[in-house]
Amino acid sequence: MAAPDSPRRERPLSPHLQVYKWQVQMVTSILHRATGMALAVGMLAMVWGLSALAAGPERWEAFAACVGSPFGKIVLFGFSWALAYHLVNGLRHLIQDAGHGWSIPEFVRSSWVSIIGSVVLVVVVWGIVLMRWGQG
């Protein structure tokens, strides 16, 4: 502890984001946490949808109208990307937990695979959904 008459140096309590240079590994870690939270919130919407389905046609139509709106479609697309990213990055973590992919080049490569793979996966899924949209 500093003496009462000595000047105190202001020091950060812990490193903050502005201290570090952004790297893909940092981004994937942050995205994994953020998509996990988004999925938890999105589950509430799924419960709403299931409740509406159980409550009858009027409630289901209201839910379907909300989800089918332009904003609802954006939210659905975001939720589906969060799910795809969390899945792909979770598989990456399982592989790393098995002791593989720990060298820096492998870590960087697998980080990019998580990001790009999730985008490709969600584009393919939404491509299939949109091609079949309205077909009965």
DSSP file with accessible surface (Angstrom, degrees, kcal/mol):
  #  RESIDUE AA STRUCTURE BP1 BP2  ACC     N-H-->O    O-->H-N    N-H-->O    O-->H-N    TCO  KAPPA ALPHA  PHI   PSI    X-CA   Y-CA   Z-CA
    1    1 A M              0   0  240      0, 0.0     2,-0.1     0, 0.0     0, 0.0   0.000 360.0 360.0 360.0 139.1    0.0    0.0    0.0
    2    2 A A        -     0   0   55      1,-0.1     6,-0.1     2,-0.1     0, 0.0  -0.400 360.0-103.3 -74.5 148.2    1.3    3.4   -0.9
    3    3 A A    >   -     0   0   52      1,-0.1     3,-1.6     4,-0.1    -1,-0.1  -0.377  34.1-112.0 -66.3 149.8    2.2    5.9    1.8
    4    4 A P  T 3  S+     0   0  141      0, 0.0    -1,-0.1     0, 0.0    -2,-0.1   0.809 115.8  45.5 -58.0 -28.5   -0.4    8.7    2.3
    5    5 A D  T 3  S+     0   0  148      2,-0.1    -2,-0.0     0, 0.0    -3,-0.0   0.502  92.9  95.5 -95.4  -3.5    1.9   11.4    1.0
    6    6 A S  S <  S-     0   0   43     -3,-1.6     2,-0.1     1,-0.1    -4,-0.0  -0.626  84.3-103.7 -86.5 147.9    3.2    9.5   -2.1
    7    7 A P        -     0   0  123      0, 0.0     2,-0.4     0, 0.0    -4,-0.1  -0.429  33.2-131.9 -69.5 141.8    1.5   10.1   -5.5
    8    8 A R        -     0   0  205     -2,-0.1     2,-0.5    -6,-0.1     0, 0.0  -0.781  10.9-139.6 -94.6 134.8   -0.8    7.2   -6.6
    9    9 A R        -     0   0  186     -2,-0.4     2,-0.6     2,-0.0     0, 0.0  -0.829  17.3-129.0 -92.4 130.6   -0.5    5.9  -10.1
   10   10 A E        +     0   0  177     -2,-0.5    -2,-0.0     0, 0.0    -1,-0.0  -0.703  35.5 176.4 -79.1 119.7   -3.7    5.1  -11.8
   11   11 A R        -     0   0  162     -2,-0.6     2,-0.1     0, 0.0    -2,-0.0  -0.956  34.0-107.8-123.4 144.6   -3.6    1.6  -13.1
   12   12 A P        -     0   0   96      0, 0.0     4,-0.0     0, 0.0     0, 0.0  -0.409  21.3-135.9 -67.0 146.5   -6.3   -0.4  -14.9
   13   13 A L  S    S-     0   0  175      1,-0.2     0, 0.0    -2,-0.1     0, 0.0   0.820  84.4  -5.3 -72.1 -31.9   -7.7   -3.1  -12.7
   14   14 A S  S    S-     0   0   63     -3,-0.0    -1,-0.2     0, 0.0     2,-0.0  -0.979  90.7 -79.8-154.5 159.8   -7.6   -5.6  -15.6
   15   15 A P        -     0   0   76      0, 0.0     2,-0.2     0, 0.0    -2,-0.0  -0.361  47.7-155.6 -63.7 143.9   -6.7   -5.5  -19.3
   16   16 A H    >>  -     0   0   85      1,-0.0     3,-1.9    -2,-0.0     4,-0.8  -0.707  31.5 -95.6-116.7 171.3   -9.5   -4.1  -21.5
   17   17 A L  G >4 S+     0   0   90      1,-0.3     3,-0.6    -2,-0.2    -1,-0.0   0.819 119.4  61.8 -59.1 -32.5  -10.4   -4.6  -25.1
   18   18 A Q  G 34 S+     0   0  158      1,-0.2    -1,-0.3     3,-0.0     4,-0.1   0.695  97.0  61.1 -70.7 -13.3   -8.6   -1.4  -26.2
   19   19 A V  G <4 S+     0   0   96     -3,-1.9     2,-0.2     2,-0.1    -1,-0.2   0.855  98.1  66.8 -77.3 -33.7   -5.3   -2.9  -24.9
   20   20 A Y  S << S-     0   0  121     -4,-0.8     2,-0.4    -3,-0.6     3,-0.0  -0.593  83.1-120.3 -95.6 150.0   -5.3   -5.8  -27.3
   21   21 A K        -     0   0  171     -2,-0.2     2,-0.1     1,-0.1    -2,-0.1  -0.707  43.3-107.8 -80.7 130.3   -5.0   -6.0  -31.1
   22   22 A W        +     0   0  137     -2,-0.4     2,-0.3     4,-0.1    -1,-0.1  -0.409  44.9 178.3 -63.9 132.2   -8.2   -7.6  -32.5
   23   23 A Q    >>  -     0   0  102     -2,-0.1     4,-2.1     1,-0.1     3,-0.5  -0.929  42.2-112.0-131.4 158.1   -7.6  -11.1  -33.8
   24   24 A V  H 3> S+     0   0   18     -2,-0.3     4,-2.7     1,-0.3     5,-0.2   0.860 117.1  58.2 -61.3 -32.7  -10.0  -13.7  -35.2
   25   25 A Q  H 3> S+     0   0   38      1,-0.2     4,-1.7     2,-0.2    -1,-0.3   0.894 106.5  48.4 -64.9 -37.7   -9.5  -15.9  -32.2
   26   26 A M  H <> S+     0   0   40     -3,-0.5     4,-2.4     2,-0.2    -1,-0.2   0.926 111.3  50.5 -66.2 -42.9  -10.8  -13.1  -30.0
   27   27 A V  H  X S+     0   0   46     -4,-2.1     4,-3.1     1,-0.2     5,-0.2   0.919 109.2  50.1 -62.7 -43.9  -13.7  -12.5  -32.3
   28   28 A T  H  X S+     0   0    2     -4,-2.7     4,-2.2     1,-0.2    -1,-0.2   0.883 110.4  50.5 -65.6 -35.5  -14.7  -16.1  -32.3
   29   29 A S  H  X S+     0   0   45     -4,-1.7     4,-1.8    -5,-0.2    -1,-0.2   0.941 113.9  43.7 -65.2 -46.4  -14.6  -16.3  -28.5
   30   30 A I  H  X S+     0   0   68     -4,-2.4     4,-2.7     1,-0.2    -2,-0.2   0.924 114.2  50.8 -64.5 -44.1  -16.8  -13.2  -28.2
   31   31 A L  H  X S+     0   0   47     -4,-3.1     4,-3.1    -5,-0.2     5,-0.3   0.873 106.0  55.8 -62.5 -36.8  -19.2  -14.4  -30.9
   32   32 A H  H  X S+     0   0   40     -4,-2.2     4,-1.7    -5,-0.2    -1,-0.2   0.935 112.0  42.4 -62.7 -43.3  -19.5  -17.8  -29.2
   33   33 A R  H  X S+     0   0  164     -4,-1.8     4,-1.9     2,-0.2    -2,-0.2   0.923 116.0  48.7 -67.1 -44.2  -20.7  -16.1  -25.9
   34   34 A A  H  X S+     0   0   42     -4,-2.7     4,-2.5     1,-0.2    -2,-0.2   0.913 111.5  48.5 -65.0 -41.9  -22.9  -13.6  -27.7
   35   35 A T  H  X S+     0   0    5     -4,-3.1     4,-2.5     1,-0.2    -1,-0.2   0.864 107.6  56.4 -69.4 -31.3  -24.6  -16.3  -29.9
   36   36 A G  H  X S+     0   0   24     -4,-1.7     4,-1.8    -5,-0.3    -1,-0.2   0.926 110.1  44.8 -61.9 -42.2  -25.2  -18.4  -26.8
   37   37 A M  H  X S+     0   0  127     -4,-1.9     4,-2.2     2,-0.2    -2,-0.2   0.911 112.1  52.1 -67.6 -40.3  -27.0  -15.5  -25.2
   38   38 A A  H  X S+     0   0   46     -4,-2.5     4,-2.8     1,-0.2    -2,-0.2   0.891 108.5  51.3 -63.0 -38.1  -29.0  -14.9  -28.4
   39   39 A L  H  X S+     0   0   21     -4,-2.5     4,-1.7     2,-0.2    -1,-0.2   0.887 107.5  52.7 -66.8 -37.6  -30.0  -18.5  -28.5
   40   40 A A  H  X S+     0   0   63     -4,-1.8     4,-0.7     2,-0.2    -2,-0.2   0.934 113.4  43.4 -63.0 -43.4  -31.2  -18.3  -24.9
   41   41 A V  H >X S+     0   0   98     -4,-2.2     3,-1.1     1,-0.2     4,-1.0   0.910 110.5  56.4 -67.9 -39.9  -33.4  -15.3  -25.8
   42   42 A G  H 3X S+     0   0   13     -4,-2.8     4,-1.9     1,-0.3    -1,-0.2   0.806  95.6  65.5 -63.5 -27.1  -34.5  -16.9  -29.0
   43   43 A M  H 3X S+     0   0   89     -4,-1.7     4,-2.4     1,-0.2    -1,-0.3   0.846  95.0  59.0 -64.0 -30.9  -35.8  -19.9  -27.0
   44   44 A L  H <X S+     0   0  123     -3,-1.1     4,-2.3    -4,-0.7    -1,-0.2   0.909 105.0  49.3 -62.9 -39.9  -38.3  -17.6  -25.5
   45   45 A A  H  X S+     0   0   49     -4,-1.0     4,-2.4     2,-0.2    -2,-0.2   0.882 109.2  52.1 -65.8 -37.1  -39.6  -16.8  -29.0
   46   46 A M  H  X S+     0   0   93     -4,-1.9     4,-2.6     2,-0.2    -2,-0.2   0.904 108.6  50.3 -66.2 -38.8  -39.8  -20.6  -29.7
   47   47 A V  H  X S+     0   0   87     -4,-2.4     4,-2.8     2,-0.2     5,-0.2   0.913 109.3  52.3 -63.7 -40.2  -41.8  -21.1  -26.5
   48   48 A W  H  X S+     0   0  124     -4,-2.3     4,-2.6     1,-0.2    -2,-0.2   0.934 110.4  48.2 -59.4 -45.6  -44.1  -18.3  -27.6
   49   49 A G  H  X S+     0   0    6     -4,-2.4     4,-2.4     2,-0.2    -2,-0.2   0.923 112.8  46.7 -62.8 -43.7  -44.6  -20.0  -31.0
   50   50 A L  H  X S+     0   0  117     -4,-2.6     4,-2.2     2,-0.2    -1,-0.2   0.898 113.0  50.0 -66.5 -38.6  -45.3  -23.4  -29.4
   51   51 A S  H  X S+     0   0   68     -4,-2.8     4,-1.7     2,-0.2    -2,-0.2   0.903 110.8  49.7 -64.1 -41.9  -47.7  -21.8  -26.9
   52   52 A A  H  X S+     0   0    5     -4,-2.6     4,-0.7    -5,-0.2     8,-0.5   0.898 109.5  51.8 -63.9 -39.7  -49.5  -20.0  -29.8
   53   53 A L  H >< S+     0   0  101     -4,-2.4     3,-0.7     1,-0.2    -2,-0.2   0.918 112.7  44.9 -63.2 -41.1  -49.7  -23.3  -31.7
   54   54 A A  H 3< S+     0   0   90     -4,-2.2    -1,-0.2     1,-0.2    -2,-0.2   0.774 106.5  61.8 -73.2 -24.6  -51.3  -25.0  -28.7
   55   55 A A  H 3< S-     0   0   55     -4,-1.7    -1,-0.2     1,-0.3    -2,-0.2   0.588 113.8 -99.3 -81.1 -12.6  -53.7  -22.0  -28.1
   56   56 A G    <X  -     0   0   22     -4,-0.7     4,-2.2    -3,-0.7    -1,-0.3  -0.509  44.2 -54.4 120.5 173.8  -55.4  -22.4  -31.4
   57   57 A P  H  > S+     0   0   96      0, 0.0     4,-2.6     0, 0.0     5,-0.2   0.838 124.3  54.6 -60.9 -37.8  -55.6  -20.9  -34.9
   58   58 A E  H  > S+     0   0  167      1,-0.2     4,-1.8     2,-0.2     5,-0.1   0.934 112.1  42.9 -65.0 -45.9  -56.1  -17.3  -34.0
   59   59 A R  H  > S+     0   0  168      2,-0.2     4,-2.2     1,-0.2    -1,-0.2   0.882 114.2  51.7 -66.1 -39.4  -53.0  -17.2  -31.7
   60   60 A W  H  X S+     0   0  100     -4,-2.2     4,-3.2    -8,-0.5     5,-0.2   0.912 107.6  52.2 -64.2 -40.8  -51.0  -19.1  -34.3
   61   61 A E  H  X S+     0   0  131     -4,-2.6     4,-2.3     2,-0.2    -1,-0.2   0.887 109.2  50.3 -62.7 -37.9  -52.0  -16.7  -37.0
   62   62 A A  H  X S+     0   0   61     -4,-1.8     4,-2.0     2,-0.2    -1,-0.2   0.928 113.2  45.8 -65.1 -43.2  -50.9  -13.8  -34.9
   63   63 A F  H  X S+     0   0   27     -4,-2.2     4,-2.7     2,-0.2     5,-0.3   0.942 112.9  49.9 -63.7 -45.9  -47.5  -15.4  -34.2
   64   64 A A  H  X S+     0   0   40     -4,-3.2     4,-2.4     1,-0.2    -2,-0.2   0.872 109.0  52.6 -62.9 -36.4  -47.1  -16.4  -37.9
   65   65 A A  H  X S+     0   0   68     -4,-2.3     4,-0.7    -5,-0.2    -1,-0.2   0.911 111.0  47.2 -65.8 -39.6  -47.8  -12.8  -38.9
   66   66 A C  H >< S+     0   0   60     -4,-2.0     3,-0.8     1,-0.2     6,-0.4   0.945 116.2  42.7 -65.8 -47.9  -45.2  -11.5  -36.5
   67   67 A V  H 3< S+     0   0   34     -4,-2.7     9,-0.2     1,-0.2    -2,-0.2   0.845 113.1  54.2 -68.0 -32.0  -42.6  -14.0  -37.7
   68   68 A G  H 3< S+     0   0   32     -4,-2.4    -1,-0.2    -5,-0.3    -2,-0.2   0.573  87.2 101.1 -81.5  -7.1  -43.5  -13.5  -41.3
   69   69 A S  S <X S-     0   0   40     -3,-0.8     4,-2.7    -4,-0.7     5,-0.2  -0.279  91.0-105.6 -70.8 161.8  -43.1   -9.7  -41.2
   70   70 A P  H  > S+     0   0  107      0, 0.0     4,-1.9     0, 0.0     5,-0.1   0.927 124.1  47.0 -55.2 -43.4  -39.8   -8.2  -42.6
   71   71 A F  H  > S+     0   0  150      1,-0.2     4,-2.5     2,-0.2     5,-0.2   0.915 111.1  52.5 -64.2 -41.4  -38.5   -7.6  -39.1
   72   72 A G  H  > S+     0   0    9     -6,-0.4     4,-2.7     1,-0.2    -1,-0.2   0.887 107.9  50.9 -61.5 -38.5  -39.5  -11.1  -38.0
   73   73 A K  H  X S+     0   0   80     -4,-2.7     4,-2.7     2,-0.2    -1,-0.2   0.887 109.0  50.9 -67.6 -37.1  -37.6  -12.6  -41.0
   74   74 A I  H  X S+     0   0  118     -4,-1.9     4,-2.7    -5,-0.2    -2,-0.2   0.930 111.6  48.0 -64.0 -43.2  -34.5  -10.6  -40.0
   75   75 A V  H  X S+     0   0   76     -4,-2.5     4,-2.9     2,-0.2    -2,-0.2   0.926 112.2  49.3 -63.5 -43.3  -34.8  -11.9  -36.5
   76   76 A L  H  X S+     0   0   61     -4,-2.7     4,-2.7     2,-0.2    -2,-0.2   0.906 111.1  49.5 -62.0 -41.4  -35.3  -15.5  -37.8
   77   77 A F  H  X S+     0   0   89     -4,-2.7     4,-2.4     2,-0.2    -2,-0.2   0.938 112.6  47.4 -63.3 -44.3  -32.2  -15.1  -40.0
   78   78 A G  H  X S+     0   0   37     -4,-2.7     4,-2.5     2,-0.2    -2,-0.2   0.908 112.5  49.3 -62.4 -41.7  -30.2  -13.8  -37.1
   79   79 A F  H  X S+     0   0   39     -4,-2.9     4,-2.5     2,-0.2    -1,-0.2   0.923 110.8  49.8 -63.9 -42.4  -31.4  -16.6  -34.9
   80   80 A S  H  X S+     0   0   26     -4,-2.7     4,-2.6     2,-0.2    -2,-0.2   0.886 111.2  49.1 -67.3 -35.2  -30.5  -19.2  -37.5
   81   81 A W  H  X S+     0   0   59     -4,-2.4     4,-3.3     2,-0.2     5,-0.3   0.928 109.9  51.5 -67.6 -41.3  -27.1  -17.7  -38.0
   82   82 A A  H  X S+     0   0    3     -4,-2.5     4,-2.6     1,-0.2    -2,-0.2   0.919 112.0  47.4 -59.6 -41.3  -26.5  -17.7  -34.2
   83   83 A L  H  X S+     0   0   92     -4,-2.5     4,-2.3     2,-0.2    -2,-0.2   0.938 114.0  46.4 -65.2 -45.4  -27.5  -21.4  -34.1
   84   84 A A  H  X S+     0   0    8     -4,-2.6     4,-2.8     2,-0.2     5,-0.3   0.930 115.2  46.3 -63.5 -45.0  -25.3  -22.3  -37.1
   85   85 A Y  H  X S+     0   0    0     -4,-3.3     4,-3.0     1,-0.2     5,-0.4   0.936 112.5  49.1 -64.2 -45.3  -22.3  -20.4  -35.6
   86   86 A H  H  X S+     0   0   54     -4,-2.6     4,-1.8    -5,-0.3    -1,-0.2   0.890 113.6  48.5 -63.7 -35.9  -22.7  -21.8  -32.1
   87   87 A L  H  X S+     0   0   98     -4,-2.3     4,-2.2    -5,-0.2    -2,-0.2   0.962 115.1  42.1 -65.5 -53.3  -23.0  -25.3  -33.6
   88   88 A V  H  X S+     0   0   31     -4,-2.8     4,-2.0     1,-0.2    -2,-0.2   0.930 118.3  45.4 -63.7 -44.7  -19.9  -25.0  -35.9
   89   89 A N  H  X S+     0   0    0     -4,-3.0     4,-2.3    -5,-0.3    -1,-0.2   0.858 110.0  55.5 -70.2 -31.3  -17.8  -23.3  -33.2
   90   90 A G  H  X S+     0   0   24     -4,-1.8     4,-2.1    -5,-0.4    -1,-0.2   0.901 106.8  50.0 -65.3 -39.3  -19.0  -25.8  -30.6
   91   91 A L  H  X S+     0   0   92     -4,-2.2     4,-2.3     2,-0.2    -2,-0.2   0.902 108.4  53.8 -63.8 -38.2  -17.7  -28.6  -32.8
   92   92 A R  H  X S+     0   0   16     -4,-2.0     4,-2.4     1,-0.2    -2,-0.2   0.928 108.1  49.6 -59.9 -43.4  -14.4  -26.7  -33.1
   93   93 A H  H  X S+     0   0   65     -4,-2.3     4,-2.7     1,-0.2    -1,-0.2   0.885 108.1  53.2 -64.7 -38.0  -14.2  -26.6  -29.3
   94   94 A L  H  X S+     0   0  112     -4,-2.1     4,-1.2     2,-0.2    -1,-0.2   0.910 109.1  49.1 -62.7 -41.1  -14.9  -30.3  -29.1
   95   95 A I  H  <>S+     0   0   99     -4,-2.3     5,-1.8     1,-0.2     3,-0.4   0.923 112.9  47.3 -63.6 -42.5  -12.0  -31.0  -31.5
   96   96 A Q  H ><5S+     0   0    7     -4,-2.4     3,-1.9     1,-0.2    -2,-0.2   0.879 106.4  57.5 -67.4 -35.3   -9.8  -28.8  -29.5
   97   97 A D  H 3<5S+     0   0  123     -4,-2.7    -1,-0.2     1,-0.3    -2,-0.2   0.793 100.1  59.4 -64.3 -25.6  -10.9  -30.4  -26.2
   98   98 A A  T 3<5S-     0   0   68     -4,-1.2    -1,-0.3    -3,-0.4    -2,-0.2   0.443 128.0-101.2 -80.6  -1.3   -9.7  -33.7  -27.8
   99   99 A G  T < 5S+     0   0   51     -3,-1.9     2,-0.3     1,-0.3     3,-0.3   0.580  82.4 122.0  96.6  12.2   -6.2  -32.1  -28.0
  100  100 A H      < +     0   0  121     -5,-1.8    -1,-0.3     1,-0.2    -2,-0.1  -0.790  58.7  24.7-108.8 151.2   -6.2  -31.2  -31.7
  101  101 A G  S    S+     0   0   17     -2,-0.3    -1,-0.2     1,-0.0     9,-0.1   0.795  70.5 131.6  77.6  32.0   -5.7  -27.8  -33.4
  102  102 A W        +     0   0  150     -3,-0.3    -2,-0.1     4,-0.1     2,-0.1   0.591  37.7 100.9 -95.8 -10.1   -3.8  -26.0  -30.7
  103  103 A S  S  > S-     0   0   55      1,-0.1     4,-2.8     4,-0.0     5,-0.2  -0.421  85.1-113.7 -70.3 153.9   -1.0  -24.6  -32.8
  104  104 A I  H  > S+     0   0  126      1,-0.2     4,-2.7     2,-0.2     5,-0.3   0.924 115.0  49.0 -59.0 -46.0   -1.5  -20.9  -33.7
  105  105 A P  H  > S+     0   0   84      0, 0.0     4,-2.6     0, 0.0    -1,-0.2   0.923 114.2  46.6 -61.0 -39.6   -1.9  -21.5  -37.5
  106  106 A E  H  > S+     0   0   83      2,-0.2     4,-2.8     1,-0.2    -2,-0.2   0.895 112.0  51.3 -66.8 -38.1   -4.5  -24.3  -36.8
  107  107 A F  H  X S+     0   0   44     -4,-2.8     4,-1.7     2,-0.2    -1,-0.2   0.920 112.4  45.3 -64.9 -43.7   -6.3  -22.1  -34.2
  108  108 A V  H  X S+     0   0   45     -4,-2.7     4,-2.2    -5,-0.2    -2,-0.2   0.935 114.2  49.3 -65.1 -44.9   -6.5  -19.2  -36.7
  109  109 A R  H  X S+     0   0  148     -4,-2.6     4,-2.4    -5,-0.3    -2,-0.2   0.935 111.3  48.1 -61.7 -44.9   -7.7  -21.5  -39.5
  110  110 A S  H  X S+     0   0   29     -4,-2.8     4,-2.1     1,-0.2    -1,-0.2   0.841 108.1  56.4 -68.6 -28.6  -10.3  -23.2  -37.4
  111  111 A S  H  X S+     0   0    0     -4,-1.7     4,-1.9    -5,-0.2    -1,-0.2   0.937 110.0  44.4 -64.6 -45.6  -11.6  -19.7  -36.2
  112  112 A W  H  X S+     0   0  130     -4,-2.2     4,-3.0     1,-0.2     5,-0.4   0.884 110.1  55.5 -66.0 -37.3  -12.1  -18.7  -39.8
  113  113 A V  H  X S+     0   0   86     -4,-2.4     4,-2.6     1,-0.2     5,-0.3   0.910 106.6  52.0 -61.4 -39.5  -13.7  -22.1  -40.6
  114  114 A S  H  X S+     0   0    1     -4,-2.1     4,-1.6     2,-0.2    -1,-0.2   0.930 115.2  40.3 -61.6 -45.7  -16.2  -21.4  -37.8
  115  115 A I  H  X S+     0   0   31     -4,-1.9     4,-1.8     2,-0.2    -2,-0.2   0.971 122.8  37.9 -69.3 -54.0  -17.1  -18.0  -39.1
  116  116 A I  H  X S+     0   0   96     -4,-3.0     4,-2.7     1,-0.2     5,-0.2   0.915 115.6  54.1 -67.2 -41.1  -17.2  -18.8  -42.8
  117  117 A G  H  X S+     0   0   27     -4,-2.6     4,-2.7    -5,-0.4    -1,-0.2   0.894 108.0  49.7 -60.5 -39.9  -18.7  -22.3  -42.3
  118  118 A S  H  X S+     0   0    0     -4,-1.6     4,-2.4    -5,-0.3    -1,-0.2   0.901 111.0  49.3 -67.9 -37.7  -21.6  -20.8  -40.3
  119  119 A V  H  X S+     0   0   68     -4,-1.8     4,-2.4     2,-0.2     5,-0.2   0.942 113.2  46.7 -66.1 -44.7  -22.3  -18.2  -43.0
  120  120 A V  H  X S+     0   0   81     -4,-2.7     4,-2.6     2,-0.2     5,-0.2   0.936 112.6  50.7 -61.9 -44.8  -22.3  -20.9  -45.7
  121  121 A L  H  X S+     0   0   68     -4,-2.7     4,-2.5    -5,-0.2    -2,-0.2   0.936 112.5  44.8 -60.6 -45.6  -24.5  -23.2  -43.6
  122  122 A V  H  X S+     0   0    4     -4,-2.4     4,-2.8     1,-0.2     5,-0.2   0.883 112.4  51.8 -71.2 -34.0  -27.1  -20.5  -42.9
  123  123 A V  H  X S+     0   0   84     -4,-2.4     4,-2.4    -5,-0.2    -1,-0.2   0.928 111.7  47.4 -66.9 -41.2  -27.2  -19.3  -46.5
  124  124 A V  H  X S+     0   0   81     -4,-2.6     4,-2.4    -5,-0.2    -2,-0.2   0.946 114.0  46.8 -63.8 -47.3  -27.7  -22.9  -47.7
  125  125 A V  H  X S+     0   0   67     -4,-2.5     4,-2.6     1,-0.2    -2,-0.2   0.943 115.4  45.0 -62.1 -46.3  -30.5  -23.5  -45.2
  126  126 A W  H  X S+     0   0   33     -4,-2.8     4,-2.9     1,-0.2     5,-0.2   0.847 109.4  56.8 -69.1 -30.7  -32.2  -20.2  -46.0
  127  127 A G  H  X S+     0   0   32     -4,-2.4     4,-2.0    -5,-0.2    -1,-0.2   0.939 110.3  44.4 -61.7 -44.0  -31.8  -20.9  -49.7
  128  128 A I  H  X S+     0   0   81     -4,-2.4     4,-1.7     2,-0.2    -2,-0.2   0.935 114.6  49.4 -65.0 -44.9  -33.7  -24.1  -49.3
  129  129 A V  H  X S+     0   0   57     -4,-2.6     4,-0.7     1,-0.2    -2,-0.2   0.940 113.3  45.6 -60.9 -46.4  -36.3  -22.5  -47.1
  130  130 A L  H  < S+     0   0  101     -4,-2.9     3,-0.2     1,-0.2    -1,-0.2   0.829 109.4  54.7 -70.7 -30.6  -36.9  -19.6  -49.5
  131  131 A M  H  < S+     0   0  137     -4,-2.0    -1,-0.2    -5,-0.2    -2,-0.2   0.845 116.6  38.2 -68.8 -30.4  -37.0  -21.9  -52.6
  132  132 A R  H >< S+     0   0  169     -4,-1.7     3,-2.1    -3,-0.2    -1,-0.2   0.456  85.9 127.6 -97.0  -3.8  -39.8  -23.9  -50.9
  133  133 A W  T 3< S+     0   0  131     -4,-0.7     3,-0.1     1,-0.3    -3,-0.1  -0.351  82.5   7.4 -57.8 125.6  -41.6  -20.9  -49.3
  134  134 A G  T 3  S+     0   0   78      1,-0.3     2,-0.4    -2,-0.1    -1,-0.3   0.359  94.4 127.1  86.2  -8.2  -45.2  -21.0  -50.2
  135  135 A Q    <         0   0  137     -3,-2.1    -1,-0.3     1,-0.1    -3,-0.0  -0.695 360.0 360.0 -82.8 132.3  -45.1  -24.5  -51.9
  136  136 A G              0   0  128     -2,-0.4    -1,-0.1    -3,-0.1    -3,-0.0   0.284 360.0 360.0-121.5 360.0  -47.7  -26.7  -50.4
